[in-house]
Amino acid sequence: MKKQYLHLSAYTCDICSGPVIAGSLGVRENEISKESEISAVGAICISCGHRQDKATEPGRPRYFFPIEWENVNIKVVGRSGHSEAAYAEALNRAERH
C-alpha cells in the first residue's frame, strides 16, 4: 500500500536570521522500500517571508522526522510543481499589496 510522507527541515534565513521552514513529499510503495516520487513543496522564512530554497554556510538545516501524510491527488501547474490552489493563493496575495 502506497503511503505519502511529509519531510520538514528548518534553517536560518540569510536576510533576517529567522527560521526558514522547507518541506517535501515522498511516496513509499511499502514500509521497507525507499521513497520515490520525491517533490519539493517549498521553503519560506516565517519571520520575513523570504523564499530561500536552501541553507547557506555556516548554518545547516535541522531535519524533523518524516510524518505520514494523507495522499492527496492535486493538479500540478507547469514545471513549478505547485498546485493550482497554491498558485492562485499566491497571486491573490500579490494583488492585495
N, CA, C and O atoms as a Tinker XYZ file with bonds, in Angstrom:
   388  protein
     1  N      0.842000   -1.182000    0.000000    73     2
     2  CA     0.000000    0.000000    0.000000    64     1     3
     3  C      0.887000    1.245000    0.000000    63     2     4     5
     4  O      1.771000    1.378000    0.846000    81     3
     5  N      0.653000    2.149000   -0.941000    73     3     6
     6  CA     1.437000    3.375000   -1.039000    64     5     7
     7  C      1.113000    4.302000    0.117000    63     6     8     9
     8  O     -0.047000    4.459000    0.499000    81     7
     9  N      2.160000    4.919000    0.672000    73     7    10
    10  CA     1.985000    5.930000    1.714000    64     9    11
    11  C      2.829000    7.138000    1.358000    63    10    12    13
    12  O      3.942000    7.016000    0.846000    81    11
    13  N      2.278000    8.299000    1.639000    73    11    14
    14  CA     2.973000    9.556000    1.364000    64    13    15
    15  C      3.512000   10.126000    2.671000    63    14    16    17
    16  O      2.833000   10.088000    3.698000    81    15
    17  N      4.735000   10.655000    2.630000    73    15    18
    18  CA     5.379000   11.211000    3.824000    64    17    19
    19  C      5.783000   12.658000    3.587000    63    18    20    21
    20  O      6.303000   13.012000    2.528000    81    19
    21  N      5.533000   13.486000    4.598000    73    19    22
    22  CA     5.934000   14.881000    4.587000    64    21    23
    23  C      7.247000   15.011000    5.340000    63    22    24    25
    24  O      7.371000   14.542000    6.472000    81    23
    25  N      8.230000   15.649000    4.708000    73    23    26
    26  CA     9.534000   15.898000    5.326000    64    25    27
    27  C      9.680000   17.400000    5.555000    63    26    28    29
    28  O      9.460000   18.195000    4.642000    81    27
    29  N     10.051000   17.785000    6.771000    73    27    30
    30  CA    10.246000   19.197000    7.094000    64    29    31
    31  C     11.662000   19.429000    7.595000    63    30    32    33
    32  O     12.251000   18.574000    8.257000    81    31
    33  N     12.196000   20.591000    7.270000    73    31    34
    34  CA    13.503000   20.992000    7.804000    64    33    35
    35  C     13.438000   22.487000    8.102000    63    34    36    37
    36  O     12.571000   23.199000    7.594000    81    35
    37  N     14.359000   22.942000    8.926000    73    35    38
    38  CA    14.430000   24.357000    9.295000    64    37    39
    39  C     15.882000   24.803000    9.236000    63    38    40    41
    40  O     16.793000   24.054000    9.586000    81    39
    41  N     16.078000   26.031000    8.789000    73    39    42
    42  CA    17.414000   26.628000    8.761000    64    41    43
    43  C     17.281000   28.139000    8.855000    63    42    44    45
    44  O     16.170000   28.667000    8.805000    81    43
    45  N     18.387000   28.831000    8.990000    73    43    46
    46  CA    18.403000   30.266000    9.225000    64    45    47
    47  C     18.267000   31.055000    7.926000    63    46    48    49
    48  O     18.907000   30.744000    6.922000    81    47
    49  N     17.423000   32.081000    7.968000    73    47    50
    50  CA    17.213000   32.965000    6.819000    64    49    51
    51  C     18.447000   33.861000    6.626000    63    50    52    53
    52  O     18.999000   34.390000    7.590000    81    51
    53  N     18.866000   34.020000    5.371000    73    51    54
    54  CA    20.009000   34.886000    5.054000    64    53    55
    55  C     19.681000   36.362000    5.241000    63    54    56    57
    56  O     20.589000   37.165000    5.458000    81    55
    57  N     18.407000   36.740000    5.162000    73    55    58
    58  CA    18.005000   38.145000    5.237000    64    57    59
    59  C     17.831000   38.612000    6.681000    63    58    60    61
    60  O     18.410000   39.618000    7.089000    81    59
    61  N     17.012000   37.857000    7.468000    73    59    62
    62  CA    16.660000   38.347000    8.812000    64    61    63
    63  C     17.118000   37.418000    9.943000    63    62    64    65
    64  O     16.900000   37.725000   11.115000    81    63
    65  N     17.738000   36.304000    9.612000    73    63    66
    66  CA    18.186000   35.286000   10.578000    64    65    67
    67  C     17.023000   34.588000   11.279000    63    66    68    69
    68  O     17.218000   33.934000   12.304000    81    67
    69  N     15.822000   34.723000   10.735000    73    67    70
    70  CA    14.659000   33.999000   11.261000    64    69    71
    71  C     14.643000   32.565000   10.758000    63    70    72    73
    72  O     15.515000   32.169000    9.985000    81    71
    73  N     13.657000   31.782000   11.191000    73    71    74
    74  CA    13.599000   30.379000   10.767000    64    73    75
    75  C     12.940000   30.207000    9.393000    63    74    76    77
    76  O     11.837000   30.699000    9.153000    81    75
    77  N     13.633000   29.505000    8.504000    73    75    78
    78  CA    13.074000   29.118000    7.211000    64    77    79
    79  C     12.585000   27.685000    7.365000    63    78    80    81
    80  O     13.324000   26.818000    7.831000    81    79
    81  N     11.340000   27.436000    6.975000    73    79    82
    82  CA    10.776000   26.095000    7.016000    64    81    83
    83  C     10.671000   25.597000    5.582000    63    82    84    85
    84  O     10.089000   26.266000    4.728000    81    83
    85  N     11.238000   24.419000    5.319000    73    83    86
    86  CA    11.213000   23.821000    3.987000    64    85    87
    87  C     10.534000   22.459000    4.071000    63    86    88    89
    88  O     10.654000   21.756000    5.074000    81    87
    89  N      9.825000   22.097000    3.016000    73    87    90
    90  CA     9.124000   20.825000    3.028000    64    89    91
    91  C      9.227000   20.097000    1.702000    63    90    92    93
    92  O      9.446000   20.706000    0.655000    81    91
    93  N      9.064000   18.765000    1.767000    73    91    94
    94  CA     8.996000   17.939000    0.573000    64    93    95
    95  C      8.094000   16.748000    0.867000    63    94    96    97
    96  O      7.861000   16.394000    2.022000    81    95
    97  N      7.594000   16.138000   -0.202000    73    95    98
    98  CA     6.751000   14.958000   -0.083000    64    97    99
    99  C      7.416000   13.804000   -0.810000    63    98   100   101
   100  O      7.994000   13.988000   -1.882000    81    99
   101  N      7.336000   12.612000   -0.227000    73    99   102
   102  CA     7.858000   11.407000   -0.843000    64   101   103
   103  C      6.857000   10.278000   -0.685000    63   102   104   105
   104  O      6.045000   10.286000    0.240000    81   103
   105  N      6.914000    9.307000   -1.586000    73   103   106
   106  CA     5.981000    8.181000   -1.561000    64   105   107
   107  C      6.764000    6.889000   -1.358000    63   106   108   109
   108  O      7.813000    6.685000   -1.968000    81   107
   109  N      6.242000    6.016000   -0.493000    73   107   110
   110  CA     6.808000    4.681000   -0.289000    64   109   111
   111  C      5.793000    3.652000   -0.760000    63   110   112   113
   112  O      4.606000    3.745000   -0.449000    81   111
   113  N      6.274000    2.672000   -1.515000    73   111   114
   114  CA     5.402000    1.598000   -2.001000    64   113   115
   115  C      4.966000    0.690000   -0.850000    63   114   116   117
   116  O      3.831000    0.215000   -0.817000    81   115
   117  N      5.893000    0.453000    0.104000    73   115   118
   118  CA     5.581000   -0.336000    1.301000    64   117   119
   119  C      6.506000    0.133000    2.421000    63   118   120   121
   120  O      7.319000    1.034000    2.212000    81   119
   121  N      6.393000   -0.457000    3.587000    73   119   122
   122  CA     7.134000    0.051000    4.753000    64   121   123
   123  C      8.646000   -0.106000    4.664000    63   122   124   125
   124  O      9.374000    0.615000    5.345000    81   123
   125  N      9.136000   -1.030000    3.841000    73   123   126
   126  CA    10.585000   -1.248000    3.781000    64   125   127
   127  C     11.222000   -0.694000    2.517000    63   126   128   129
   128  O     12.435000   -0.813000    2.344000    81   127
   129  N     10.444000   -0.096000    1.634000    73   127   130
   130  CA    11.002000    0.440000    0.393000    64   129   131
   131  C     11.540000    1.853000    0.594000    63   130   132   133
   132  O     11.164000    2.561000    1.528000    81   131
   133  N     12.432000    2.238000   -0.319000    73   131   134
   134  CA    12.930000    3.611000   -0.320000    64   133   135
   135  C     11.852000    4.521000   -0.881000    63   134   136   137
   136  O     10.967000    4.075000   -1.611000    81   135
   137  N     11.930000    5.793000   -0.537000    73   135   138
   138  CA    10.952000    6.746000   -1.050000    64   137   139
   139  C     11.225000    7.068000   -2.507000    63   138   140   141
   140  O     12.373000    7.169000   -2.941000    81   139
   141  N     10.145000    7.224000   -3.246000    73   139   142
   142  CA    10.229000    7.622000   -4.646000    64   141   143
   143  C      9.294000    8.803000   -4.839000    63   142   144   145
   144  O      8.637000    9.237000   -3.893000    81   143
   145  N      9.230000    9.316000   -6.036000    73   143   146
   146  CA     8.357000   10.445000   -6.354000    64   145   147
   147  C      8.532000   11.592000   -5.354000    63   146   148   149
   148  O      7.549000   12.168000   -4.887000    81   147
   149  N      9.781000   11.918000   -5.028000    73   147   150
   150  CA    10.061000   12.995000   -4.075000    64   149   151
   151  C      9.902000   14.340000   -4.779000    63   150   152   153
   152  O     10.478000   14.573000   -5.842000    81   151
   153  N      9.109000   15.221000   -4.165000    73   151   154
   154  CA     8.905000   16.548000   -4.753000    64   153   155
   155  C      8.978000   17.617000   -3.673000    63   154   156   157
   156  O      8.426000   17.457000   -2.584000    81   155
   157  N      9.661000   18.702000   -3.989000    73   155   158
   158  CA     9.785000   19.812000   -3.050000    64   157   159
   159  C      8.453000   20.546000   -2.964000    63   158   160   161
   160  O      7.801000   20.791000   -3.979000    81   159
   161  N      8.060000   20.891000   -1.753000    73   159   162
   162  CA     6.829000   21.645000   -1.532000    64   161   163
   163  C      7.145000   23.136000   -1.555000    63   162   164   165
   164  O      6.354000   23.935000   -2.056000    81   163
   165  N      8.292000   23.504000   -1.017000    73   163   166
   166  CA     8.692000   24.904000   -0.991000    64   165   167
   167  C      9.361000   25.247000    0.321000    63   166   168   169
   168  O      9.441000   24.413000    1.223000    81   167
   169  N      9.839000   26.469000    0.426000    73   167   170
   170  CA    10.510000   26.951000    1.635000    64   169   171
   171  C     10.210000   28.427000    1.801000    63   170   172   173
   172  O     10.164000   29.179000    0.827000    81   171
   173  N     10.004000   28.837000    3.054000    73   171   174
   174  CA     9.724000   30.244000    3.331000    64   173   175
   175  C     10.166000   30.585000    4.748000    63   174   176   177
   176  O     10.033000   29.773000    5.663000    81   175
   177  N     10.693000   31.794000    4.920000    73   175   178
   178  CA    11.047000   32.281000    6.250000    64   177   179
   179  C      9.758000   32.714000    6.936000    63   178   180   181
   180  O      9.002000   33.514000    6.383000    81   179
   181  N      9.502000   32.202000    8.120000    73   179   182
   182  CA     8.257000   32.553000    8.798000    64   181   183
   183  C      8.350000   33.908000    9.496000    63   182   184   185
   184  O      7.361000   34.377000   10.060000    81   183
   185  N      9.509000   34.536000    9.466000    73   183   186
   186  CA     9.649000   35.882000   10.033000    64   185   187
   187  C      9.468000   36.980000    8.990000    63   186   188   189
   188  O      8.734000   37.942000    9.215000    81   187
   189  N     10.140000   36.833000    7.844000    73   187   190
   190  CA    10.107000   37.911000    6.853000    64   189   191
   191  C      9.476000   37.525000    5.520000    63   190   192   193
   192  O      9.219000   38.401000    4.694000    81   191
   193  N      9.221000   36.249000    5.290000    73   191   194
   194  CA     8.585000   35.813000    4.053000    64   193   195
   195  C      9.536000   35.528000    2.909000    63   194   196   197
   196  O      9.087000   35.166000    1.822000    81   195
   197  N     10.840000   35.678000    3.116000    73   195   198
   198  CA    11.838000   35.402000    2.072000    64   197   199
   199  C     11.779000   33.929000    1.685000    63   198   200   201
   200  O     11.725000   33.063000    2.558000    81   199
   201  N     11.788000   33.636000    0.396000    73   199   202
   202  CA    11.739000   32.253000   -0.095000    64   201   203
   203  C     13.159000   31.778000   -0.403000    63   202   204   205
   204  O     13.652000   31.920000   -1.522000    81   203
   205  N     13.783000   31.227000    0.592000    73   203   206
   206  CA    15.167000   30.750000    0.484000    64   205   207
   207  C     15.136000   29.240000    0.332000    63   206   208   209
   208  O     14.706000   28.535000    1.245000    81   207
   209  N     15.591000   28.731000   -0.819000    73   207   210
   210  CA    15.422000   27.306000   -1.105000    64   209   211
   211  C     16.438000   26.372000   -0.455000    63   210   212   213
   212  O     16.227000   25.160000   -0.440000    81   211
   213  N     17.532000   26.905000    0.081000    73   211   214
   214  CA    18.491000   26.022000    0.764000    64   213   215
   215  C     19.269000   26.786000    1.822000    63   214   216   217
   216  O     19.361000   28.013000    1.790000    81   215
   217  N     19.827000   26.032000    2.758000    73   215   218
   218  CA    20.636000   26.626000    3.826000    64   217   219
   219  C     21.988000   27.045000    3.272000    63   218   220   221
   220  O     22.523000   26.398000    2.372000    81   219
   221  N     22.537000   28.126000    3.806000    73   219   222
   222  CA    23.864000   28.573000    3.396000    64   221   223
   223  C     24.822000   28.472000    4.575000    63   222   224   225
   224  O     24.400000   28.440000    5.732000    81   223
   225  N     26.093000   28.424000    4.274000    73   223   226
   226  CA    27.117000   28.314000    5.315000    64   225   227
   227  C     27.134000   29.568000    6.162000    63   226   228   229
   228  O     26.825000   30.628000    5.619000    81   227
   229  N     27.457000   29.548000    7.402000    73   227   230
   230  CA    27.886000   28.419000    8.203000    64   229   231
   231  C     26.732000   27.616000    8.786000    63   230   232   233
   232  O     26.963000   26.601000    9.444000    81   231
   233  N     25.490000   28.049000    8.560000    73   231   234
   234  CA    24.336000   27.332000    9.096000    64   233   235
   235  C     24.127000   25.997000    8.407000    63   234   236   237
   236  O     24.671000   25.733000    7.335000    81   235
   237  N     23.334000   25.172000    9.042000    73   235   238
   238  CA    22.986000   23.900000    8.427000    64   237   239
   239  C     21.542000   23.572000    8.786000    63   238   240   241
   240  O     21.044000   23.988000    9.832000    81   239
   241  N     20.878000   22.828000    7.920000    73   239   242
   242  CA    19.472000   22.526000    8.193000    64   241   243
   243  C     19.306000   21.539000    9.342000    63   242   244   245
   244  O     20.166000   20.692000    9.584000    81   243
   245  N     18.194000   21.666000   10.036000    73   243   246
   246  CA    17.807000   20.711000   11.070000    64   245   247
   247  C     16.603000   19.963000   10.532000    63   246   248   249
   248  O     15.605000   20.575000   10.153000    81   247
   249  N     16.692000   18.638000   10.498000    73   247   250
   250  CA    15.654000   17.809000    9.902000    64   249   251
   251  C     14.739000   17.229000   10.974000    63   250   252   253
   252  O     15.194000   16.797000   12.033000    81   251
   253  N     13.443000   17.227000   10.679000    73   251   254
   254  CA    12.459000   16.633000   11.563000    64   253   255
   255  C     12.091000   15.252000   11.031000    63   254   256   257
   256  O     12.281000   14.971000    9.848000    81   255
   257  N     11.568000   14.393000   11.898000    73   255   258
   258  CA    11.167000   13.061000   11.467000    64   257   259
   259  C     10.052000   13.165000   10.424000    63   258   260   261
   260  O      9.166000   14.012000   10.543000    81   259
   261  N     10.094000   12.305000    9.403000    73   259   262
   262  CA     9.019000   12.312000    8.406000    64   261   263
   263  C      7.677000   11.973000    9.057000    63   262   264   265
   264  O      7.604000   11.210000   10.020000    81   263
   265  N      6.622000   12.563000    8.500000    73   263   266
   266  CA     5.274000   12.364000    9.016000    64   265   267
   267  C      4.429000   11.753000    7.908000    63   266   268   269
   268  O      4.425000   12.246000    6.780000    81   267
   269  N      3.712000   10.680000    8.228000    73   267   270
   270  CA     2.813000   10.111000    7.227000    64   269   271
   271  C      1.724000   11.140000    6.928000    63   270   272   273
   272  O      1.116000   11.704000    7.837000    81   271
   273  N      1.489000   11.373000    5.630000    73   271   274
   274  CA     0.541000   12.394000    5.215000    64   273   275
   275  C     -0.452000   11.766000    4.258000    63   274   276   277
   276  O     -0.082000   10.988000    3.378000    81   275
   277  N     -1.717000   12.113000    4.440000    73   275   278
   278  CA    -2.753000   11.551000    3.572000    64   277   279
   279  C     -2.424000   11.867000    2.124000    63   278   280   281
   280  O     -2.141000   13.011000    1.771000    81   279
   281  N     -2.466000   10.844000    1.298000    73   279   282
   282  CA    -2.142000   11.012000   -0.113000    64   281   283
   283  C     -3.254000   11.796000   -0.787000    63   282   284   285
   284  O     -4.401000   11.353000   -0.839000    81   283
   285  N     -2.900000   12.970000   -1.304000    73   283   286
   286  CA    -3.865000   13.840000   -1.953000    64   285   287
   287  C     -3.442000   14.013000   -3.407000    63   286   288   289
   288  O     -2.296000   14.361000   -3.692000    81   287
   289  N     -4.362000   13.771000   -4.309000    73   287   290
   290  CA    -4.075000   13.984000   -5.727000    64   289   291
   291  C     -4.386000   15.437000   -6.056000    63   290   292   293
   292  O     -5.532000   15.875000   -5.955000    81   291
   293  N     -3.346000   16.187000   -6.455000    73   291   294
   294  CA    -3.543000   17.588000   -6.814000    64   293   295
   295  C     -3.095000   17.793000   -8.248000    63   294   296   297
   296  O     -2.175000   17.130000   -8.727000    81   295
   297  N     -3.749000   18.708000   -8.917000    73   295   298
   298  CA    -3.369000   19.037000  -10.275000    64   297   299
   299  C     -2.163000   19.957000  -10.231000    63   298   300   301
   300  O     -2.159000   20.936000   -9.485000    81   299
   301  N     -1.140000   19.656000  -11.019000    73   299   302
   302  CA     0.105000   20.419000  -10.992000    64   301   303
   303  C      0.107000   21.459000  -12.102000    63   302   304   305
   304  O     -0.385000   21.209000  -13.203000    81   303
   305  N      0.668000   22.629000  -11.802000    73   303   306
   306  CA     0.768000   23.718000  -12.765000    64   305   307
   307  C      2.176000   23.749000  -13.314000    63   306   308   309
   308  O      3.126000   23.933000  -12.552000    81   307
   309  N      2.337000   23.577000  -14.601000    73   307   310
   310  CA     3.635000   23.716000  -15.262000    64   309   311
   311  C      4.734000   22.885000  -14.614000    63   310   312   313
   312  O      4.476000   21.823000  -14.047000    81   311
   313  N      5.952000   23.380000  -14.706000    73   311   314
   314  CA     7.100000   22.676000  -14.149000    64   313   315
   315  C      7.401000   23.097000  -12.731000    63   314   316   317
   316  O      8.313000   22.549000  -12.111000    81   315
   317  N      6.659000   24.062000  -12.194000    73   315   318
   318  CA     6.961000   24.569000  -10.852000    64   317   319
   319  C      6.636000   23.570000   -9.770000    63   318   320   321
   320  O      7.234000   23.611000   -8.694000    81   319
   321  N      5.678000   22.649000  -10.033000    73   319   322
   322  CA     5.318000   21.661000   -9.033000    64   321   323
   323  C      4.334000   22.170000   -7.999000    63   322   324   325
   324  O      4.057000   21.462000   -7.031000    81   323
   325  N      3.796000   23.370000   -8.161000    73   323   326
   326  CA     2.839000   23.910000   -7.205000    64   325   327
   327  C      1.424000   23.604000   -7.670000    63   326   328   329
   328  O      1.151000   23.585000   -8.870000    81   327
   329  N      0.534000   23.368000   -6.732000    73   327   330
   330  CA    -0.853000   23.094000   -7.080000    64   329   331
   331  C     -1.526000   24.362000   -7.579000    63   330   332   333
   332  O     -1.055000   25.470000   -7.321000    81   331
   333  N     -2.635000   24.191000   -8.297000    73   331   334
   334  CA    -3.374000   25.350000   -8.792000    64   333   335
   335  C     -3.854000   26.223000   -7.640000    63   334   336   337
   336  O     -3.823000   27.450000   -7.737000    81   335
   337  N     -4.301000   25.598000   -6.544000    73   335   338
   338  CA    -4.800000   26.358000   -5.395000    64   337   339
   339  C     -3.688000   27.225000   -4.796000    63   338   340   341
   340  O     -3.919000   28.391000   -4.476000    81   339
   341  N     -2.487000   26.665000   -4.643000    73   339   342
   342  CA    -1.366000   27.414000   -4.074000    64   341   343
   343  C     -0.965000   28.556000   -5.010000    63   342   344   345
   344  O     -0.632000   29.651000   -4.557000    81   343
   345  N     -1.000000   28.294000   -6.302000    73   343   346
   346  CA    -0.650000   29.318000   -7.287000    64   345   347
   347  C     -1.653000   30.469000   -7.243000    63   346   348   349
   348  O     -1.266000   31.638000   -7.246000    81   347
   349  N     -2.945000   30.133000   -7.202000    73   347   350
   350  CA    -3.980000   31.157000   -7.141000    64   349   351
   351  C     -3.877000   31.969000   -5.851000    63   350   352   353
   352  O     -4.055000   33.187000   -5.865000    81   351
   353  N     -3.591000   31.294000   -4.738000    73   351   354
   354  CA    -3.449000   31.991000   -3.452000    64   353   355
   355  C     -2.286000   32.983000   -3.508000    63   354   356   357
   356  O     -2.408000   34.109000   -3.025000    81   355
   357  N     -1.168000   32.575000   -4.089000    73   355   358
   358  CA    -0.003000   33.463000   -4.205000    64   357   359
   359  C     -0.332000   34.681000   -5.057000    63   358   360   361
   360  O      0.078000   35.793000   -4.725000    81   359
   361  N     -1.069000   34.489000   -6.155000    73   359   362
   362  CA    -1.452000   35.616000   -6.999000    64   361   363
   363  C     -2.381000   36.564000   -6.255000    63   362   364   365
   364  O     -2.241000   37.782000   -6.362000    81   363
   365  N     -3.333000   36.013000   -5.501000    73   363   366
   366  CA    -4.257000   36.854000   -4.733000    64   365   367
   367  C     -3.518000   37.683000   -3.704000    63   366   368   369
   368  O     -3.827000   38.861000   -3.525000    81   367
   369  N     -2.532000   37.083000   -3.013000    73   367   370
   370  CA    -1.749000   37.815000   -2.019000    64   369   371
   371  C     -0.972000   38.943000   -2.671000    63   370   372   373
   372  O     -0.878000   40.034000   -2.109000    81   371
   373  N     -0.410000   38.695000   -3.853000    73   371   374
   374  CA     0.388000   39.705000   -4.546000    64   373   375
   375  C     -0.492000   40.879000   -4.979000    63   374   376   377
   376  O     -0.055000   42.029000   -4.938000    81   375
   377  N     -1.738000   40.594000   -5.395000    73   375   378
   378  CA    -2.633000   41.655000   -5.826000    64   377   379
   379  C     -3.048000   42.562000   -4.682000    63   378   380   381
   380  O     -3.311000   43.745000   -4.903000    81   379
   381  N     -3.115000   42.029000   -3.445000    73   379   382
   382  CA    -3.534000   42.829000   -2.305000    64   381   383
   383  C     -2.484000   43.831000   -1.878000    63   382   384   385
   384  O     -2.820000   44.809000   -1.210000    81   383
   385  N     -1.216000   43.628000   -2.237000    73   383   386
   386  CA    -0.130000   44.509000   -1.763000    64   385   387
   387  C      0.163000   45.591000   -2.752000    63   386   388
   388  O      1.043000   46.419000   -2.518000    81   387
